[in-house]
Amino acid sequence: MTKLSSLISGIIFGFGLTISGMVNPQKVLGFLNIFDAWDPSLIFVMIGAILIFSPLHFIFKRKSRPFFAQSFIISSNNDIDKNLILGASLFGIGWGLVGFCPGPAISAISFSNTNVYLFVLFMFIGFFLGNIFQTKKHFI
């Protein structure tokens, strides 16, 4: 049931991204371009997500376990280290350069855009290389 609920959640997320236009990298780049033709639509998508998520978070965090899993998985790592800073910086730089982050890129695959295919290919190569570096402890 966990995999099915994850699939359904991912499909709903993908539809939301598509309906809001966030699978279009120009929308994200327009939001990041504060000096020219600024597009505030990303803020409204985030506000909508927060308005839906916040009350549900407070309701469900009091539960002893999630509906579709045996337990909540909450990271105990609160460290801000060089790997976190480097990873967040690379993510932000990549998002700012091309206007895609992983969720919208996966959703945009259905639009048959070569740029999306290249982004997703290199995203998975990055995931693979990141896992190699982290498991071998050769990360910077």
C-alpha positions as a printed Julia matrix, in Angstrom:
140×3 Matrix{Float64}:
  0.0    0.0     0.0
  2.95   2.35    0.64
  4.07   2.18   -2.99
  0.54   2.75   -4.27
  0.01   5.76   -1.99
  3.4    7.14   -3.09
  2.41   6.71   -6.74
 -0.94   8.42   -6.21
  0.73  11.27   -4.3
  3.29  11.68   -7.09
  0.58  11.77   -9.73
 -1.36  14.43   -7.81
  1.87  16.43   -7.37
  2.64  16.14  -11.09
 -0.85  17.28  -12.05
 -0.53  20.24   -9.68
  2.79  21.22  -11.21
  1.37  20.93  -14.71
 -1.84  22.87  -13.97
  0.13  25.65  -12.23
  2.56  25.89  -15.15
  5.58  25.09  -13.0
  6.78  22.47  -15.49
  7.62  25.39  -17.77
 11.17  26.47  -16.87
 10.41  29.98  -18.14
  7.98  30.44  -15.22
 10.72  29.63  -12.71
 13.32  31.7   -14.52
 10.79  34.56  -14.67
 10.41  34.34  -10.9
 14.17  34.42  -10.4
 14.55  37.4   -12.76
 13.74  40.18  -10.28
 15.37  42.92  -12.38
 13.42  42.56  -15.63
 10.03  40.95  -16.28
  9.44  39.43  -12.83
  6.78  36.68  -12.69
  5.41  36.2    -9.13
  3.3   33.12   -9.99
  5.71  30.74   -8.2
  4.94  32.54   -4.91
  1.21  31.87   -5.39
  1.87  28.19   -6.05
  3.97  28.0    -2.87
  1.34  29.86   -0.82
 -1.34  27.47   -2.11
  0.78  24.48   -1.14
  1.44  25.9     2.33
 -2.26  26.63    2.88
 -3.11  23.0     2.08
 -0.16  21.42    3.87
 -0.06  23.37    7.14
 -3.39  22.35    8.69
 -2.93  18.75    7.55
  0.59  18.67    9.01
 -0.67  19.71   12.44
 -3.51  17.17   12.3
 -1.38  14.22   11.18
  1.75  14.87   13.23
 -0.2   13.89   16.34
 -0.85  10.41   14.96
  1.24   7.52   16.23
  1.93   6.33   12.68
  1.12   7.31    9.09
 -1.83   5.76    7.29
  0.24   3.82    4.76
  3.48   3.02    6.61
  4.58   1.36    9.83
  6.22   4.49   11.25
  7.19   8.05   10.49
 10.68   8.46    9.07
 12.2   11.59   10.51
 15.87  12.37   10.08
 17.81  12.93   13.27
 20.58  14.71   11.4
 20.45  18.44   12.09
 24.03  19.18   11.08
 24.79  21.93    8.61
 28.01  20.66    7.07
 29.97  21.19    3.88
 28.09  18.43    2.03
 24.76  20.1     2.76
 26.06  23.52    1.73
 27.65  22.16   -1.46
 24.61  20.08   -2.41
 22.17  22.93   -1.78
 24.39  25.29   -3.75
 24.61  22.93   -6.73
 20.84  22.4    -6.63
 20.2   26.15   -6.53
 22.68  26.91   -9.28
 21.21  24.22  -11.52
 17.66  25.37  -10.83
 18.61  28.98  -11.55
 20.44  28.13  -14.77
 17.82  25.96  -16.43
 14.6   26.54  -14.46
 14.01  22.88  -13.59
 14.15  21.01  -10.32
 13.55  17.24  -10.16
  9.76  17.19   -9.59
  8.78  19.48  -12.45
 11.37  17.88  -14.73
  9.85  14.42  -14.2
  6.38  15.87  -14.79
  7.57  17.63  -17.97
  8.87  14.41  -19.56
  5.42  13.88  -21.1
  5.77  17.07  -23.19
  8.4   15.5   -25.5
 10.96  18.26  -25.04
 14.59  17.33  -25.78
 15.84  19.78  -23.15
 13.78  17.99  -20.49
 15.17  14.62  -21.55
 18.72  15.92  -21.33
 18.06  17.49  -17.93
 16.58  14.27  -16.53
 19.44  12.21  -17.96
 22.06  14.43  -16.35
 20.01  14.63  -13.15
 20.17  10.84  -12.81
 23.86  10.84  -13.67
 24.29  13.41  -10.89
 22.33  11.2    -8.46
 24.53   8.24   -9.39
 27.79  10.18   -9.01
 26.61  11.73   -5.76
 25.92   8.27   -4.32
 29.37   7.06   -5.39
 31.07  10.05   -3.77
 29.08   9.72   -0.55
 29.6    5.98   -0.17
 33.33   6.24   -0.82
 33.63   9.28    1.49
 35.5   11.2    -1.24
 33.08  14.06   -1.09
 34.71  17.46   -0.82
